[in-house]
Structure formats: structure tokens, C-alpha cells
Amino acid sequence: MRDLVVIHGAWQGAWVWDAIAPILSARGIRSHAVDLPGNGTDDTAPQDVSLDLYVDHVARVLAGLPGRAWVLGHSGGAITAQQVSEAVPHLVDGVVCLAGIMLPSGVAYTTIVRALGPAAHPPGAGIVPHLLWSPDGLVSAVPAEAAADIFLQDVERGAALAAGARLTPQSERGRDIVPVLTPARWGRTRRMYIGASQDRSILPAAQTLMQDLCPEVERFEIAAGHVPQVSRPAELAAMLDTLLR
């Protein structure tokens, strides 16, 4: 069995990997889905969430495995996957970014969006215009209908709404995060990017630009919306089985 630690994106949880986990297992890949601190499964306060907290949490999972493992980060979870590889490269075989935010060191995702400009990334695109914010601006939430439209448009509508209803409030301190990476650690990590060609959240143009800015990334693509592990679990599992060999 090969070990694969899978990291969810903003507003999600370990449950987002439920459909693909048994398919991966049948292919000899033992997946370990984490629940990041502050995303609804523990009592971490929004103001205490940070990228360092995420990294420490995932690193403990990796340290408990029998050997090195691959780390897969979906959406915003890809930033955590990058930083984990920087922090504990001796525990990581490689990183897979799935429809992910894969950033150069010190660069924020908002910089990527600004670089694309309004023609490639219209102001109303993505999930941000649909977010509901707490009065203090520390926490955002995604309405189920917006999740169905933006994240899960390639899933049957009832199932998409049900998944959208499972999303939990997200601390902005865990969403607006920036990796700090070095050539000696993250720079030596094998990295793959699986783009989602029908993504309405992280638009394909943004995915392409981020890959262009991150050298030596192996590029792949799946014909799916933003959450292929829900909409195309068998297809994604087959792809991962091939890539992780």
C-alpha cells in the first residue's frame, strides 16, 4: 500500500474525500484525510488559525506513518501541502496540487488574480462574490446554492446542494495564506499539478499561470469542476494510481 495524505480546501473537511477513499484503497493507495484545525471539527478559534498550525497538524499525521508519503492538497489546501513539504521534506515523497492554489514563495493568490486582469478573471468570477462574512470579517461561509453552482456544477443538483450544506465557516487566517518556500527544501520536492478544466472557482487561466510560475511542475488535467474527488472519483483515482507509481 502507498500512503497519500489528502488535505481539503477552504470551508471543507475530511468528508470531501469519502467517495474516493475506497476506490483509492482498492488500487493500493491508503489515503489519510485530515481535518484542518478551525474547520469545524475542533474548538480552534478563528483568530488562532494559521498556516503554521495547519502545517504542524499535517506533519504529525505524516510522522505517524510507516514511511514517506505523498501529500495531495486540493484548492487552498495546496498551499498547506507546499508548506508541509518545506517543513518536513524528509517525510514527503512528493506533492500533488489538485485544482489547487500553488504559489511561488511570498506570493498571494490575489496577486495571481490581479495579474490575469479582468478579461481573464472577471470581477464576478469565483466564489468570493458569494461569501457571507461575520461582522468582524474573521470568518466567511459559502451558501449551499453558491457551492452547487461554483464548486459542484458537474454533480447532480440534489447531491451538490447536500454537499454544499456540509461546508463549514472558514477562518480568513486560514484562507488568505502565503507560502514561504526555499530552493533547498520545497525546491527539491517532486510536484504535480492536476488541473480541472471546468473549474468555476479557480479558473483554468489562474491554474495555468500558477503552473507557469512554479518551475519543474508535472502537469496533468481532468475534465471536471472544482471538486473532482466528488464529481469524478473513479477517474481521479485511476489518474493518481498511475502518477504515484
N, C-alpha and C positions, 0 to 999 in steps of 0.2 A: 504494500500500500504506500502511495505517495501522500505526503501531508500538504494541505493547502489551507492557509488561514485566510478567511474571507472577511472583508471589512465593509460594512454598509455605508451608504451616503447619508446626507443630512435628512432629518426627520424620519429615518427608517430605523430598523433594528435587525437583530439576527434572524427574525422571522422571514425576512425577504429572501433568504436562501433555502427556505423549506422545500420548495418544489424541485430544486436542482440537487440537493444533498444526496438523496438516494440514487439518483442517476449517476452522479459522480462516484459514489461508493461502488456501484456495480462495475464501473470502469477502473477500479483500483485507486481512486483518489479519495482520501479521507479528509473531508472538509471540516474546518473548525470555525464556526461563525461566532464572532464576538458581538457583544452589546456594548457600544462605547459609553463611557461614563456620561451621565447627564441626559441620556436619550430615553428616559422613561422607565428604565429597569432598576435604577438605584436612586439614592437620595442626594446625589451630587447637585449642588445649587448651580443655577445658570452662571453666576459670576465666578464660580470655581472651575469651570470647564476651560480647557486649554489644549493646544496641540501636544504639549509635553505630557499632559495627563492621558491623552489618547495613546501616545507612543508607549508610555510606561505600561498601560493596560495590555496592549498587543504584545509587547516584549515579554511580559510574564507568560502569556499563552505560548509564545514560541519557546521560551525557556523550559516549559513543561513537556515539550515533545521529545521523542527519542532521537531526533537528528534535525538537520537543516530542513527548512520548509520553504515553499513558495508562498508569497503574500499577494493576494489579489484585493485591490481597492476599487470599489465601484463609486462613480460620481465623485463627490467630495471626499470619500474615503480613500481615494487615490493619493491625496496629499499625505494622509497619515501613513499609507503604505510606503511612500517615498521616504518620509522622515524615520520610519522604523528601520528601513534599510541603512540609512545614515547612522542610526543609533547603535544597531546590533547587526552589522553586516555578516558577522560570523555565524549568525543563526538563519540567514536568508539565502536561499538558492537563487532567487530572482523575484522580480515584481511584475505583476500584470495589472495594468490600468484598464478597467472596463468602463467604456463611456465616461471616462474619468477626467478629473482636473489634474493633469500632470504638468507641473510648473518648473521653470528654471528657478534656481536659488534666489530668494529675495523678491520674487515677482508674484503679485497678487492676481487672482482671476479677473478682477475688474480691469486690470491693465490689458489683459488679453482682449476683453470685450471692447475697450476703447480703441485698441489697435485695429480691430476689424472695422470699426466705423459703422454708421447706421445703415449703410447699404447691405453689408454682410451680416450685421446683427441688429435688426430693427429694435427701436426702444421698447416695444411691447412684447418682444420675444422672451422665451424662457419662463421660469416660474416666479421670478421676483415680483413682477407686477401684481401677482395674485396673492401674495403673502399677507397674513393677518399678524399684526405686531402687538406685543404687550405695551402698556402705557410707557414703560421705561425704555423700550427699544432693545431690551436684552434678549428677547425670545420672539421667534416667529413660528407661525403654524401654516399648514397648507390645507385649504378646503378640499374635501374629498372630490368634488367635481373638477377642480383645477388639477388635482393629481391624476384623475382619469383622463383628462384632456391632454396634459403636458407630459406626464411620465408614462402613462399606460394606455395610450390611444390604440395600440395594437393588441389589446387584451379585451375579451368580451366585456361589454359595458358593466354588467352587474358585478362581475369579478373585479373589474378595475375600481369600481366605487367601493367595494368591500375592502380592497387593499388600501385604497386611499383613506378610508376611515381608520385604518390601523396606524397611520402616521402620527408621530408624537411631536410636541413642541421642541424646537431646536434652539439651543443657546447660540447667540451670534458669535460668542467667543470660540465656538467650535465649528462655525461655518466660515467666518471670514478669517481664514488662517493662511499663513505663508510659510513654505518650507525654507529651511536653511541647510544647504547641501554642500558637500565638498567633493572634489575630484577623487580623493583618496578612498572615499567610502561609498557614497551613492554613485559616484562616477565610475566605479568598477563593478556595479551591480548589473547583471543581465536584466533587461527591461523589455517588456512587450506592451503594446497598446492595442486593444480591441475596440475599434470604433463602432458606433451604432449609426447606420446610415439614415435611419428615420427618426433620429433623436430630435425632440422638440424642446428639450431642456438645455443640454449642452450641444449647441448646434454643430453640425458637421464641419462648418467652416472654422469654428473655435477648436474643435478636435484636431483638425489638420494643422492649424497654426501652432498649437501646443506641441504636436509631434515634431514640427519643423524646428522648434526652439529647443528641443531636448535631444541631443545627439545620440546616435547609436541605439535608437529605439527600433525594435522589430514591429512592423505594422501589419495589422490584420483588421478585418471588418466583418460585421454580422448585419444582416438585413433585419433590423429590429428597432423599436423605440428605445427609450432611455433605460429600461429595466429588462434586459434580455434574460436574466435569470428567472424572471416571472413569465415573460411572453414567449420565450424560445428556449426553455431549459434543456431539452434534449439536444438541440443544435449547438447550444453553447457548451454543454458538457462534452460533446464529441470534439469540438474545437480545442477545448482545454486539454482533453486527453492527448490529442496529437501534439499540442505545443509543449506540454510539460514533460514529454518524453525526450 
